[in-house]
Amino acid sequence: MVTTLYLIRHGETEGAEKKRYKGSIDVPLSEHGIRQMEQVSAYLVKGIHNCSNPFSNPLIMDYREGLLSAVYCSDLQRATRSAQVIAKPHSLSPVIVPSFRERNFGIWEGMSFDEIKLKYPDEFHAWAGNPLEFSPMGGESTLEVRDRVINAMDRIIDKHNQKINTLSHPSPSRREGNGEGEHVVIVAHGGVNRIILCHLLGIPLANIFRIDQDYGALNIIEFWEKYPIVKLINGIMYS
C-alpha cells in the first residue's frame, strides 16, 4: 500500500517582483498566482499514476479522476488560498496546519538580501557561517523550522498509512498498479518544502538551497509504508 504526497508551493504573491524575505508576513496571492494554482489543480484533478517508463518525461503520465483524500496547508493566506483552489474540485476543505508556516525571519522580514547585508552585516555573516543554527533576532533557525515541519509531516503520513492499512475492501476508485492507497496534498512554502525534501532525500540541511522551489511548484513523493521515493521535484504545471 502506498501513500502519495503532492507537496506544493503556493502560487505567486503580490509584490513578488521585489525579492524580499516575506517569511511569516501574511501576503495574498497575486492574480497570476491564482491562475497558477488553477492550472496545478487541473493537473491534479486528473489524478497521477506512475510513469510507464521511469526514465521518460516525469510529466507524461496516465491519469484517473478524483484521487485526493485530503489537503493540508500552512495558516498563511497565500497557502490557504492556494489550498482552497486545489481542494475545491475534490469537494474537500483544506486542513490548516500552523506548523507548515514559512520560517519567521524576525527583524529581517520584509527586507531584501542586499538590505540585510547593508543594515545587519554582523548578523548576515553569522547566518552565512552557520545557516542551520543561526536565526535573526526574533526569528527561527533552520533546525527549529525542521523540527516543527517534519513532526507535522510525519503525523500526516502516519495517519494516512494507518488508514489504508485498515481498509479491508478499498474503494475501486483508488489507484491500481503500484498498490492502492491515499493521495494527500500539502500546500506550504519554499523554505518548508526544501526542508521536507532534504529530509526525505537524506540531504544535509546545509545544502537546502541546492533545491529550487518556484511558485506553484509540484513535488511528488510516494511512501511505501514509511520509505519515501521522490518521483518529481519542482514540477511546473502551468504556462
C-alpha positions as CSV (number, residue, x, y, z in Angstrom):
1,M,0.0,0.0,0.0
2,V,1.3,3.4,-1.0
3,T,0.5,6.9,0.3
4,T,1.3,9.5,-2.3
5,L,2.1,13.1,-1.2
6,Y,1.8,16.0,-3.5
7,L,3.9,18.7,-1.9
8,I,3.1,22.1,-3.4
9,R,4.5,25.6,-3.0
10,H,1.8,28.3,-3.0
11,G,1.3,30.5,-6.1
12,E,2.9,33.8,-6.8
13,T,2.2,36.5,-4.3
14,E,1.5,40.2,-4.6
15,G,4.7,42.2,-4.9
16,A,6.7,39.1,-5.9
17,E,8.7,41.1,-8.4
18,K,10.6,42.5,-5.4
19,K,12.7,39.8,-3.9
20,R,12.2,40.0,-0.2
21,Y,12.2,37.7,2.8
22,K,8.4,37.6,3.4
23,G,8.6,34.7,6.0
24,S,5.6,34.9,8.3
25,I,4.3,38.2,6.8
26,D,0.8,37.4,5.6
27,V,0.8,38.5,2.0
28,P,-2.0,37.5,-0.5
29,L,-1.7,35.7,-3.8
30,S,-1.5,37.8,-7.0
31,E,-4.0,37.2,-9.8
32,H,-1.2,35.4,-11.6
33,G,-0.7,33.2,-8.5
34,I,-4.3,32.2,-8.5
35,R,-4.1,31.2,-12.2
36,Q,-1.0,29.2,-11.5
37,M,-2.8,27.2,-8.8
38,E,-5.8,26.7,-11.0
39,Q,-3.6,25.1,-13.6
40,V,-1.9,22.9,-10.9
41,S,-5.4,22.0,-9.7
42,A,-6.5,21.0,-13.2
43,Y,-3.4,18.7,-13.4
44,L,-4.2,17.0,-10.1
45,V,-7.9,16.6,-10.9
46,K,-6.9,14.1,-13.5
47,G,-5.0,12.1,-10.8
48,I,-1.4,11.0,-11.2
49,H,-0.2,7.4,-11.8
50,N,3.3,6.2,-12.2
51,C,5.2,6.7,-15.4
52,S,5.2,3.6,-17.5
53,N,8.8,4.3,-18.2
54,P,10.7,5.6,-15.2
55,F,13.3,7.2,-17.5
56,S,10.7,9.1,-19.6
57,N,9.5,12.6,-19.0
58,P,8.0,12.5,-15.5
59,L,5.2,14.9,-16.5
60,I,3.9,12.4,-19.1
61,M,1.7,10.1,-17.0
62,D,-1.5,8.1,-17.0
63,Y,-4.5,9.7,-15.3
64,R,-7.6,8.9,-13.4
65,E,-10.0,11.4,-11.8
66,G,-10.9,12.1,-8.2
67,L,-8.0,10.7,-6.2
68,L,-7.3,13.3,-3.5
69,S,-8.1,12.2,0.1
70,A,-7.1,15.3,2.0
71,V,-5.5,18.8,1.5
72,Y,-3.3,20.3,4.3
73,C,-1.8,23.7,4.3
74,S,0.0,26.5,6.2
75,D,-2.1,29.0,8.0
76,L,-0.7,32.0,5.9
77,Q,-3.2,33.2,3.4
78,R,-1.0,32.6,0.3
79,A,-1.0,28.9,1.2
80,T,-4.6,28.7,2.4
81,R,-5.9,30.3,-0.8
82,S,-3.8,28.1,-2.9
83,A,-5.1,25.0,-1.0
84,Q,-8.7,26.1,-1.5
85,V,-8.1,26.1,-5.3
86,I,-6.6,22.7,-5.1
87,A,-9.2,21.2,-2.8
88,K,-12.4,22.6,-4.5
89,P,-12.7,20.1,-7.4
90,H,-12.5,17.3,-4.9
91,S,-15.2,18.7,-2.6
92,L,-12.6,19.0,0.2
93,S,-11.9,21.7,2.7
94,P,-8.2,22.4,3.5
95,V,-7.0,21.4,6.9
96,I,-4.9,24.2,8.3
97,V,-1.6,23.1,10.0
98,P,0.2,26.1,11.5
99,S,3.4,24.0,11.7
100,F,3.7,24.3,7.9
101,R,4.0,28.1,8.2
102,E,7.1,29.7,6.5
103,R,10.1,30.4,8.6
104,N,9.9,33.5,10.7
105,F,12.9,35.8,9.7
106,G,12.4,38.1,12.7
107,I,13.9,41.6,12.1
108,W,14.8,40.6,8.5
109,E,11.2,40.1,7.4
110,G,10.2,42.3,4.5
111,M,13.8,43.1,3.7
112,S,15.8,42.3,0.6
113,F,19.1,40.3,0.6
114,D,21.1,43.5,-0.1
115,E,19.3,45.4,2.6
116,I,20.1,42.8,5.2
117,K,23.8,42.8,4.2
118,L,23.9,46.6,4.5
119,K,21.9,47.0,7.7
120,Y,22.9,43.9,9.6
121,P,26.4,42.9,8.4
122,D,27.4,41.0,11.5
123,E,24.2,39.0,11.7
124,F,24.4,38.4,7.9
125,H,28.0,36.9,8.3
126,A,26.8,34.8,11.2
127,W,24.0,33.5,9.0
128,A,26.4,32.8,6.2
129,G,28.7,31.0,8.5
130,N,26.1,28.8,10.3
131,P,22.8,28.9,8.4
132,L,21.4,25.9,10.4
133,E,21.7,27.2,13.9
134,F,21.7,31.0,13.5
135,S,18.5,32.9,13.5
136,P,17.9,36.6,13.1
137,M,16.6,38.5,16.2
138,G,13.0,37.4,16.8
139,G,13.3,34.7,14.1
140,E,13.7,30.9,13.8
141,S,16.7,28.8,12.9
142,T,16.6,26.2,10.2
143,L,16.8,23.5,12.8
144,E,13.8,24.9,14.7
145,V,11.8,25.0,11.5
146,R,12.8,21.5,10.6
147,D,11.6,20.1,13.9
148,R,8.1,21.5,13.6
149,V,7.7,20.8,9.9
150,I,9.0,17.2,9.9
151,N,6.9,16.3,13.0
152,A,3.8,17.6,11.3
153,M,4.5,15.8,8.0
154,D,5.2,12.5,9.8
155,R,1.9,12.7,11.7
156,I,0.1,13.2,8.4
157,I,1.8,10.3,6.6
158,D,1.4,8.0,9.6
159,K,-2.4,8.9,9.7
160,H,-2.9,8.0,6.0
161,N,-0.7,5.0,6.1
162,Q,-2.7,3.6,9.0
163,K,-6.0,4.4,7.2
164,I,-5.1,2.5,4.1
165,N,-3.8,-0.4,6.1
166,T,-7.1,-0.8,7.9
167,L,-9.2,-0.9,4.7
168,S,-10.1,-4.5,4.0
169,H,-12.1,-3.5,0.9
170,P,-10.5,-0.4,-0.7
171,S,-12.7,1.7,-2.9
172,P,-12.5,0.7,-6.6
173,S,-11.8,4.4,-7.4
174,R,-8.4,4.1,-5.7
175,R,-5.3,3.8,-7.7
176,E,-4.2,0.4,-9.1
177,G,-0.8,-0.6,-10.4
178,N,1.6,0.3,-7.6
179,G,-0.8,-0.6,-4.9
180,E,-3.9,1.2,-3.7
181,G,-3.5,4.0,-1.2
182,E,-4.3,7.5,-0.1
183,H,-3.4,10.6,-2.1
184,V,-2.8,13.7,0.0
185,V,-1.6,17.3,-0.6
186,I,0.4,19.7,1.5
187,V,0.5,23.3,0.3
188,A,3.3,25.1,2.0
189,H,6.2,27.5,1.3
190,G,9.6,27.4,-0.4
191,G,11.6,27.0,2.8
192,V,9.3,24.5,4.3
193,N,9.2,22.4,1.1
194,R,13.0,22.4,0.8
195,I,13.3,21.2,4.4
196,I,10.9,18.3,3.7
197,L,12.7,17.3,0.5
198,C,16.1,17.4,2.2
199,H,14.8,15.2,5.0
200,L,13.3,12.7,2.6
201,L,16.3,12.6,0.3
202,G,18.8,12.4,3.2
203,I,20.5,15.6,2.0
204,P,22.3,17.7,4.7
205,L,20.3,20.8,5.6
206,A,23.4,22.9,4.9
207,N,22.6,22.2,1.2
208,I,19.0,23.3,1.4
209,F,19.3,26.0,-1.2
210,R,20.5,23.5,-3.8
211,I,16.8,22.6,-4.2
212,D,14.7,25.0,-6.2
213,Q,11.0,25.7,-5.4
214,D,9.3,28.0,-7.8
215,Y,5.9,29.5,-7.2
216,G,3.3,26.7,-7.7
217,A,6.0,24.0,-7.8
218,L,4.7,20.4,-7.5
219,N,6.8,17.7,-5.8
220,I,5.6,14.1,-5.8
221,I,6.7,11.6,-3.1
222,E,5.4,8.1,-2.7
223,F,5.6,6.5,0.8
224,W,5.9,2.7,0.8
225,E,5.0,2.3,4.4
226,K,7.5,4.9,5.8
227,Y,10.0,4.5,3.0
228,P,9.9,7.6,0.7
229,I,10.5,7.6,-3.1
230,V,10.8,11.1,-4.6
231,K,9.2,11.0,-8.1
232,L,9.3,14.7,-9.0
233,I,10.9,17.9,-7.7
234,N,9.9,21.5,-8.7
235,G,7.5,20.4,-11.4
236,I,5.9,23.3,-13.2
237,M,2.3,22.5,-14.3
238,Y,1.4,26.0,-15.6
239,S,2.2,28.1,-18.6
